[in-house]
């Protein structure tokens, strides 16, 4: 994937990938250089910003929401930077694509642009009791057979069912911003598949479930495949970006996990872990897996690029670490860097007993909400009959060990449920830079681990655009031209122990 050893040739095609994560967002500029015959792709970061929820009101116990105005403002600022960076290369920005986390949505009135009243509630504000209320209307087995998504409080379906008289056009986060840029309304397949409202076989909205949950007053836009053109930037957006002319906007694989795993192919024997604020461990399969065993394991069937299905385990991720660091920083009066905390923890000696750090279930729903994370982690360890982790570095080691344990358990789960042999692990996303996590995953799985790229979602976003625009014939051609996407690739041998 991208190489950075020399500038792109003047006039190289340029595309912008907007990659929005739950804790940060970035805009990456990709350029295709054909000056030496075989095409090469270079991808550089032009804008990065912090992202996170805010209270929906000043009232105590208020629900959480995303700051949509800031999110859209940062996106436009990043795209303006992409226009400038492309011009500095003698290029013109030829495309824009947006990917983000799933499930979160807005209900907006019809019309152009982004309504000032658009509100996107944060999934961490969902009440666990809503799952049972929704399941009382549509049974768990029926919903899973139709959508391939197990019951979870974060599901779009569950939260819409709990809402009071929901009405409007349903737009998930990437489609909300595509509307801001182009004025067009649509629903991209991969992001729609996170809602528990998409028929997993037909790839269309499940009208029987929509009606059963009382959501028939909502307008569900037409589903389109990744790579579908959405139009071009509106005149006022083009002016704000200072672009020479309207820029094409594409609906890429808008779920960041689908973008991160765009290279995956059914039967490749690889467990892929998209490790960021969330961890999603999964495999690419040719057909959905809708067995009772898959439901009992909590596996989701989400749509991937092409005709593939991503069979996934949804786990907490590095948000556990950033949330702990946020609390420790507040209590200690100085900012703690999660990356530095992991480095210090990797150098710390083992405890006096010489055993593993305490391990907790990173999929426990009690870890969803913010606040008091170190205390909740300690309590979960005690529930398992272990001593709680000692101090800051002990908690950091416990988080990393628990994530690596969940990844290792995922190997057994997918081999058993999907009947496929896992021969290697690929960690992509921010967690691929966490050497301690990668080494512990190799040690616990007994499998070779390939770590990287860190910017896999952005490159997958870019890859879909390049194929849609006719720059490349296939995604495999894009990846072949890319080299090492989004940063360095590291290799860890099977069973390799964590470095001290």
ABEGO torsion letter per residue (X at the ends): XBBAABBBBBGBBBBBBBBBBAABBBBBBBBBBAAAGBBBBBBBBABBBBBEBBBABABBGBBBBBBAAAAAAAAAAAAAAAAAAAAAAGBBBABBBBBBBBGBBBBBBBEBEBBAABBBBBAAABBAAAAAAAAAABBAAAAAAAAGBBBBAABAAAAAAABBGBBEBBBBAAAAAAAAAAGBBBBBAAAAAAAGABBAAAGBBBAAAAAAAGAAABBBBBBBBBGBBAEBBBAAAAAAAGBABBBBBBBBBABAAAAAAAABBBGAGBBBBBBBABBBBBBBBABBBABAAAAAAGBBBBBBBEABBBBBBBBBBAAAAAAAAAAAAAAAGBBBBAAAAAAAAAABBBBAAGBBBBBBBAABAAAABBEGAAAAAAAAAAAAGBBBBBEAAAAAAAAAAAAAAAAAAAAAAAAAAAGBBBABBBBBEAAAABAAAAAAAAAAAGBBBBBOBAAAAAAAAAAAAAAAAGABABAAAAAAAAEBBGEBBBBBBBGBBBBX
